[in-house]
Amino acid sequence: MSVGLVDSHCHLDFADFDSERDQVLARARDAGVGWMLTIATDLERFDAVRDIAASLPNVFCSVGVHPHEAAKAKGLTAEALLKRARHPKVVGFGETGLDYHYEHSPKPDQVASFKAHIDAAREAGLPIIIHTREADADTADILEAEYAKGPFPGLIHCFTAGAEFAERALAIGFSISFSGIVTFKKADDLRAIAKRVPLDRILVETDSPYLAPVPKRGSRNEPAFVALTAAFLAELKGVPLADFTQATTDNFFRLFTKATKAGTGAGTEPARSQT
Protein backbone atom coordinates (compact mmCIF):
# COMPACT_ATOMS: atom_id res chain seq x y z
CA MET A 1 0.00 0.00 0.00
CA SER A 2 1.30 3.47 -0.79
CA VAL A 3 2.12 5.65 2.19
CA GLY A 4 -0.55 8.25 2.71
CA LEU A 5 -2.56 7.92 5.91
CA VAL A 6 -2.12 9.98 9.05
CA ASP A 7 -2.66 8.55 12.52
CA SER A 8 -3.78 11.82 14.05
CA HIS A 9 -3.66 10.64 17.68
CA CYS A 10 -1.39 8.03 19.23
CA HIS A 11 0.78 7.70 22.33
CA LEU A 12 4.16 6.46 21.16
CA ASP A 13 5.77 7.38 24.49
CA PHE A 14 3.67 4.89 26.45
CA ALA A 15 5.44 1.91 27.98
CA ASP A 16 3.33 -0.44 25.83
CA PHE A 17 5.65 0.40 22.92
CA ASP A 18 8.99 0.54 24.73
CA SER A 19 10.17 -2.93 23.76
CA GLU A 20 9.41 -2.66 20.04
CA ARG A 21 8.88 0.95 19.04
CA ASP A 22 10.99 0.55 15.89
CA GLN A 23 8.96 -2.45 14.78
CA VAL A 24 5.70 -0.60 15.48
CA LEU A 25 6.84 2.26 13.28
CA ALA A 26 7.90 -0.15 10.54
CA ARG A 27 4.51 -1.88 10.60
CA ALA A 28 2.81 1.50 10.35
CA ARG A 29 4.85 2.33 7.26
CA ASP A 30 4.05 -1.04 5.71
CA ALA A 31 0.33 -0.42 6.35
CA GLY A 32 0.46 2.88 4.48
CA VAL A 33 0.70 5.23 7.45
CA GLY A 34 2.94 8.09 6.41
CA TRP A 35 2.66 10.38 9.44
CA MET A 36 1.76 10.19 13.12
CA LEU A 37 0.89 12.71 15.81
CA THR A 38 2.00 11.51 19.23
CA ILE A 39 0.08 13.19 22.01
CA ALA A 40 1.18 14.59 25.35
CA THR A 41 -0.93 13.83 28.41
CA ASP A 42 0.95 15.85 31.03
CA LEU A 43 3.91 18.20 31.24
CA GLU A 44 6.03 15.68 33.14
CA ARG A 45 5.94 13.37 30.11
CA PHE A 46 6.32 16.11 27.52
CA ASP A 47 10.09 15.75 27.14
CA ALA A 48 9.71 12.06 26.25
CA VAL A 49 6.94 12.84 23.76
CA ARG A 50 8.99 15.64 22.19
CA ASP A 51 12.14 13.51 21.97
CA ILE A 52 10.32 10.79 20.02
CA ALA A 53 8.96 13.33 17.55
CA ALA A 54 12.31 15.09 17.27
CA SER A 55 14.00 11.81 16.30
CA LEU A 56 11.59 10.96 13.47
CA PRO A 57 10.81 13.15 10.44
CA ASN A 58 7.30 11.75 9.98
CA VAL A 59 6.17 12.09 13.62
CA PHE A 60 4.79 15.28 15.14
CA CYS A 61 3.74 15.92 18.72
CA SER A 62 1.53 18.03 20.94
CA VAL A 63 1.95 19.63 24.35
CA GLY A 64 -0.82 19.46 26.88
CA VAL A 65 -2.42 18.11 30.03
CA HIS A 66 -5.13 15.44 29.89
CA PRO A 67 -8.20 16.25 32.02
CA HIS A 68 -7.31 13.29 34.24
CA GLU A 69 -4.07 15.11 35.14
CA ALA A 70 -5.55 18.60 35.56
CA ALA A 71 -5.35 18.61 39.36
CA LYS A 72 -1.67 17.71 39.22
CA ALA A 73 -1.11 20.68 36.90
CA LYS A 74 -3.13 23.14 38.97
CA GLY A 75 -2.23 26.70 37.96
CA LEU A 76 -1.33 25.72 34.40
CA THR A 77 -0.90 28.80 32.20
CA ALA A 78 -1.05 29.39 28.49
CA GLU A 79 2.49 30.73 28.74
CA ALA A 80 3.77 27.35 30.01
CA LEU A 81 2.20 25.64 27.00
CA LEU A 82 3.35 28.27 24.52
CA LYS A 83 6.93 28.01 25.74
CA ARG A 84 7.03 24.30 24.97
CA ALA A 85 5.23 24.80 21.68
CA ARG A 86 8.20 26.73 20.31
CA HIS A 87 9.82 23.42 19.45
CA PRO A 88 9.40 22.83 15.69
CA LYS A 89 7.78 19.40 16.10
CA VAL A 90 5.00 20.65 18.41
CA VAL A 91 1.97 21.22 16.17
CA GLY A 92 -0.94 21.46 18.61
CA PHE A 93 -2.16 21.76 22.20
CA GLY A 94 -3.65 18.89 24.18
CA GLU A 95 -5.07 16.57 24.72
CA THR A 96 -7.27 18.60 26.98
CA GLY A 97 -10.97 18.91 27.71
CA LEU A 98 -13.41 17.44 30.20
CA ASP A 99 -13.88 13.89 31.46
CA TYR A 100 -16.82 13.44 33.82
CA HIS A 101 -16.87 9.65 33.51
CA TYR A 102 -13.90 9.08 35.79
CA GLU A 103 -13.46 12.63 37.14
CA HIS A 104 -9.91 11.83 38.25
CA SER A 105 -9.48 15.60 38.63
CA PRO A 106 -12.16 17.92 40.07
CA LYS A 107 -14.31 19.64 37.48
CA PRO A 108 -13.05 23.17 38.31
CA ASP A 109 -9.45 22.04 37.74
CA GLN A 110 -10.41 20.45 34.41
CA VAL A 111 -12.17 23.62 33.28
CA ALA A 112 -9.23 25.85 34.26
CA SER A 113 -6.78 23.63 32.41
CA PHE A 114 -9.07 23.47 29.38
CA LYS A 115 -9.26 27.26 29.20
CA ALA A 116 -5.48 27.62 29.48
CA HIS A 117 -5.11 25.37 26.43
CA ILE A 118 -7.70 27.41 24.55
CA ASP A 119 -5.81 30.62 25.34
CA ALA A 120 -2.61 29.05 24.01
CA ALA A 121 -4.34 27.80 20.86
CA ARG A 122 -5.85 31.20 20.20
CA GLU A 123 -2.52 32.99 20.65
CA ALA A 124 -0.42 30.55 18.64
CA GLY A 125 -3.00 29.74 15.97
CA LEU A 126 -2.36 26.03 16.51
CA PRO A 127 -5.18 23.51 17.00
CA ILE A 128 -6.50 22.39 20.35
CA ILE A 129 -6.99 18.61 20.64
CA ILE A 130 -10.05 17.87 22.73
CA HIS A 131 -10.96 14.87 24.84
CA THR A 132 -14.54 14.89 26.08
CA ARG A 133 -16.39 12.12 27.87
CA GLU A 134 -19.83 12.42 29.41
CA ALA A 135 -19.39 16.19 29.29
CA ASP A 136 -20.95 17.16 25.97
CA ALA A 137 -22.90 20.20 27.14
CA ASP A 138 -20.15 21.73 29.27
CA THR A 139 -17.50 21.13 26.61
CA ALA A 140 -19.63 22.69 23.86
CA ASP A 141 -20.64 25.62 26.08
CA ILE A 142 -17.00 26.41 26.90
CA LEU A 143 -15.89 26.10 23.28
CA GLU A 144 -18.64 28.39 22.03
CA ALA A 145 -18.11 31.00 24.74
CA GLU A 146 -14.35 31.03 24.24
CA TYR A 147 -14.64 31.04 20.45
CA ALA A 148 -16.81 34.15 20.71
CA LYS A 149 -13.87 35.91 22.40
CA GLY A 150 -11.61 35.10 19.47
CA PRO A 151 -11.39 32.14 17.07
CA PHE A 152 -9.06 29.18 17.42
CA PRO A 153 -8.76 25.92 15.45
CA GLY A 154 -9.61 22.60 17.01
CA LEU A 155 -10.19 18.86 16.73
CA ILE A 156 -12.52 16.62 18.70
CA HIS A 157 -10.45 13.47 19.06
CA CYS A 158 -11.78 9.91 19.40
CA PHE A 159 -15.31 11.16 18.89
CA THR A 160 -17.92 9.30 20.97
CA ALA A 161 -20.29 12.16 21.81
CA GLY A 162 -23.79 12.80 20.55
CA ALA A 163 -25.12 14.27 17.34
CA GLU A 164 -25.88 17.66 18.90
CA PHE A 165 -22.31 18.00 20.12
CA ALA A 166 -21.02 17.11 16.64
CA GLU A 167 -23.19 19.82 15.12
CA ARG A 168 -22.02 22.42 17.63
CA ALA A 169 -18.36 21.53 17.07
CA LEU A 170 -18.71 21.64 13.30
CA ALA A 171 -20.53 24.97 13.52
CA ILE A 172 -17.46 26.68 14.96
CA GLY A 173 -15.23 25.16 12.31
CA PHE A 174 -13.81 22.23 14.26
CA SER A 175 -12.88 18.88 12.75
CA ILE A 176 -13.81 15.45 14.13
CA SER A 177 -11.58 12.40 14.42
CA PHE A 178 -12.80 8.82 14.63
CA SER A 179 -10.98 5.91 16.25
CA GLY A 180 -11.51 2.16 16.14
CA ILE A 181 -14.62 2.59 18.30
CA VAL A 182 -16.59 3.33 15.12
CA THR A 183 -16.02 -0.31 14.06
CA PHE A 184 -17.40 -1.78 17.29
CA LYS A 185 -20.57 -3.86 17.08
CA LYS A 186 -22.70 -1.61 19.30
CA ALA A 187 -21.54 1.71 17.78
CA ASP A 188 -24.56 2.23 15.49
CA ASP A 189 -25.23 5.76 16.79
CA LEU A 190 -21.59 6.72 16.26
CA ARG A 191 -21.64 5.34 12.73
CA ALA A 192 -24.72 7.41 11.96
CA ILE A 193 -22.86 10.54 13.04
CA ALA A 194 -19.74 9.58 11.08
CA LYS A 195 -21.83 9.25 7.92
CA ARG A 196 -22.99 12.86 8.35
CA VAL A 197 -19.63 14.49 9.11
CA PRO A 198 -18.46 16.30 5.95
CA LEU A 199 -15.55 14.63 4.18
CA ASP A 200 -13.45 17.78 4.53
CA ARG A 201 -13.78 17.76 8.33
CA ILE A 202 -12.99 14.13 9.17
CA LEU A 203 -9.74 12.66 10.50
CA VAL A 204 -8.75 9.16 11.61
CA GLU A 205 -6.74 7.98 14.57
CA THR A 206 -5.87 4.99 16.69
CA ASP A 207 -5.55 6.50 20.20
CA SER A 208 -3.10 3.61 20.50
CA PRO A 209 -2.25 1.65 22.53
CA TYR A 210 -6.00 1.70 23.25
CA LEU A 211 -9.17 0.93 21.26
CA ALA A 212 -7.96 -1.43 18.55
CA PRO A 213 -10.52 -1.63 15.73
CA VAL A 214 -12.32 -4.75 14.57
CA PRO A 215 -10.87 -7.30 13.71
CA LYS A 216 -8.00 -6.47 16.08
CA ARG A 217 -10.24 -5.57 18.99
CA GLY A 218 -8.90 -6.94 22.26
CA SER A 219 -5.27 -6.64 21.23
CA ARG A 220 -2.92 -3.75 21.83
CA ASN A 221 -3.61 -1.03 19.31
CA GLU A 222 -0.85 0.53 17.20
CA PRO A 223 -0.62 3.12 14.40
CA ALA A 224 -0.73 0.51 11.61
CA PHE A 225 -4.32 -0.27 12.59
CA VAL A 226 -5.53 3.18 11.56
CA ALA A 227 -5.66 1.68 8.08
CA LEU A 228 -8.45 -0.63 9.24
CA THR A 229 -10.48 2.27 10.62
CA ALA A 230 -9.93 4.29 7.45
CA ALA A 231 -11.09 1.42 5.26
CA PHE A 232 -14.18 0.93 7.43
CA LEU A 233 -15.09 4.63 7.31
CA ALA A 234 -14.51 4.85 3.57
CA GLU A 235 -16.98 2.02 3.01
CA LEU A 236 -19.43 3.51 5.52
CA LYS A 237 -19.40 6.83 3.70
CA GLY A 238 -19.43 5.28 0.24
CA VAL A 239 -16.11 6.87 -0.74
CA PRO A 240 -13.28 5.06 -2.55
CA LEU A 241 -10.51 4.28 -0.08
CA ALA A 242 -7.92 6.24 -2.06
CA ASP A 243 -10.15 9.31 -2.03
CA PHE A 244 -10.88 8.91 1.69
CA THR A 245 -7.18 8.55 2.45
CA GLN A 246 -6.37 11.66 0.44
CA ALA A 247 -9.14 13.64 2.10
CA THR A 248 -8.22 12.74 5.68
CA THR A 249 -4.55 13.41 5.04
CA ASP A 250 -5.31 16.76 3.44
CA ASN A 251 -7.60 17.58 6.36
CA PHE A 252 -4.83 16.84 8.85
CA PHE A 253 -2.27 19.09 7.18
CA ARG A 254 -4.80 21.84 6.61
CA LEU A 255 -5.67 21.82 10.32
CA PHE A 256 -2.17 21.25 11.72
CA THR A 257 -0.55 24.02 9.71
CA LYS A 258 2.81 23.73 11.47
CA ALA A 259 3.20 20.16 10.23
CA THR A 260 4.52 19.50 6.74
CA LYS A 261 4.39 16.33 4.68
CA ALA A 262 8.17 16.33 4.44
CA GLY A 263 8.49 16.75 8.20
CA THR A 264 9.58 19.97 9.82
CA GLY A 265 13.30 19.49 9.41
CA ALA A 266 13.59 18.87 13.13
CA GLY A 267 13.90 15.14 12.92
CA THR A 268 17.64 15.18 13.57
CA GLU A 269 17.63 18.16 15.92
CA PRO A 270 19.06 17.33 19.35
CA ALA A 271 16.40 17.28 22.03
CA ARG A 272 16.45 20.30 24.32
CA SER A 273 15.07 20.50 27.81
CA GLN A 274 12.20 22.96 28.02
CA THR A 275 11.12 23.54 31.59
N, C-alpha and C positions, 0 to 999 in steps of 0.2 A: 504494500500500500504506500502511496506517496505521502510524504510528510506534510501535514497541513492543519491538523487539529490543535486546539489549545485546551489544556486542562486549566481552567481559570481559577481553581481553588484546590490546593493540596497542601499537605503538611510534611514536606520532605525532611524536616528536622526531627520528627518524632522518632522515638527509639525503635518503633516497629520496622524502620528501614535501615537502622544502623549497620546491620550485618551484611547487607547486600544492596546498598544504595546504587552502586554502579550498575548492577544487573537490572535493577528496577528502571533506571534511566534508559538502559539499552532496550529493554522490552517496550518501553514507551515509544522509543524511536521506531522500533520494528512494527508497532501497531499504528504508526502514522501520526503520532503526537509530536508536533514540532516545537511546541513551547509550553512552559508550565509557569504558574504563579504560585509560589510557596508562601503561605500565610503566617503572619505572626499572631500569637495569642496572648503574649504579655511582653513587657519590656525586658524582663530578665532573660527571655529566650531570644530576643531580637538579634543579638550578635551572631548566634548560631544560624538563624534564618538568613541573615544578610551574608554570612560567609559562604553558605551553600550557593546562593544566587551569584555572588561575586566570582565564584569559581567556574561557573557554567554560562556560556554565552546565550543559551536558549532558556534560561530560568530567570524569572523576575521575582521580586518579593514585595511584601507590604510591611508596614509598621503599625502596630495597634495593640489594643487590650480587649480580649474577649469579655463579654459581660459576666462570665463566671469569675473573672479575675478582677473585676472593677473595684471591689473593696480593698484588695491588696494594693491597687494603684490609686488609692484615694488622693485627691488633689492633682490628678493628671491635668496637664495643660496642653493647649494646642502647640505652644512653643516647644515642649518636650518632643512632641511628635514631628513637628516641622524640622527640628534640628536633625533628627535621624533620617528624615526624608530627603536630606540633601545628597545622600549617597545615590549614585547614578542608577543602581538597580532597584531602588524603592520606587514603585509606580502607583501606590495607593495606600489608603489608611484603613486599618481594620485587621481582623474582623472585630466589629463593634456592634452594638445594638442592645436589644432587651431579650432576656430569657426568663420568663415567669414559670416555666415548667419545673426547673430545678431551683431557681432563685438562690444560687450559691452565693451571690452578693445581694445585699439589700437593694430594693428598687431605686431609692434615691441615688445610691452610688452608681448604679447602672446608667441612670439618666444623665448624671453629671459627666461620666466618662463618654457616653454617646455624644453629648453636645460638644465636648472638647474635640472629638474626632471630626464632627461637622465643621467646627470653626477652622480646623486645620485644612480640611478638604476645600472649604470656601476660599481660604487664603492662597493655597497652593494651586488650586485648579485641578487637583488630582482626585480620582474617584474615592468615595467611601464605600467600604465593603460591609454589608449589613447582615447580621445574624438576628433573626427574630423567631421566637418560639412562644406560642400562647400569649402573644403580646401585640396582636395585629393593630388594635385601635390605638394604643399608646404609641407604637412605633410610627404609624401613619400620621398621627396628630403632631408628633415632634417633627417629623420630616417636613410636613406641610408648613408648620409654623416657622421653622428655621429657613426653609426655602424662600418664604415670603420676605425674609430679612436680606436675602441675597442668594443667588443660585449656586448650586454645587452639583457635580456629577455623582452618580451612585449606581450601585449594583446590589440587588437583593440576592444573596447567595443561597444555594441549597433550598430553593423555594418550596415551602410546604404550607403556606398560609392560604387564606381564602380568596375567592374571586374578587370581593370588594377591595381587599388590600392590594391585589394585583392591579386593579384599575386605578387606585389612588397612586401607586408607585409609578405606573406608566404615565399618568397624567402630569407628573412633574419631570418627566423625561428620563426616568430611571430605566435600567435594563434588568432582566430577570435571568437567573442562572438555574438550571435544573441538574440534579445529581441522579445517581442510580435509583433513588426512591421512586422516580417516575415509572420505573419498570416493575415495581412491586405489585403483587397480585391485587392488593386491596386499595391501590392508588387511583381508582377511577376518577375521583373528583379532581385530583392533581392533573391527570391526563386531560381532562376537559379544559382546564385552565391553560395547559401547555399548548393545546390546539389553537387557543385564541390569542396567545401572545404573538405580536407581529414578528415576522422573520428577522427584521432588522433590529430587534431588541432582545434577542435570545442568545444566551451563552450556555456552555456545558462545562461540567466539572465532575470531579470524583469526590471531593472532600476526604480523600484518602488520608489515613488508612481505614476510614470508616465507610459504611454504606455501599458496599460492592453491589453492582447491578446484577439482575438476572442475566445469565445463568451462573454468575459467580457469587451470588448472594450467600453469605455465611462464611466466606473466606476473607482474608485481609484484602482490602481494596488497594489499588495502586494506579498511577496515571495512565497506564496502558488501557485500563478498562473504560476510560472515557469514550473510547471508540465504540464500545457496546451501547452506551447511553446515546451517543450521537446517532448511531444507526437506528435505534429504537425511535428516537424523536423524529428523525427524517421520515420514517415510515408512517408514524402517527400523523404527521402534518402533510403527508402526501407530497414530499419534496425529494427529488433525487439526492442520494447521499452526497455526491460531489458538490451539489449546489448548497446543501445544508452545511457541509464542512466549510465551504468558502464563506458563507454568510456568517457563521458563528465566529470564524477567525477574523473576518473583517470587523465584526461587531466588537471583538475584544480589543483590537488595535485602535479602533476609533474611540473607544471609551478610555482605554489606558494609554493616553497620548504620549506618555514618557517612554513607553515600551516601543521597540522597533523590531521588525521581523529579523533583522540581522543581529539582534542583541544591541546592547547599549555601548559596547566597547569596553565594558567594565569587567568582562569575564576573567581577565588575567590581572586585574588590579588587586594589589595586596589588601587584605582586610584591615580596616582601621577601627579602633575602639571609638565608640561614640556614646559617651555617657553624659 
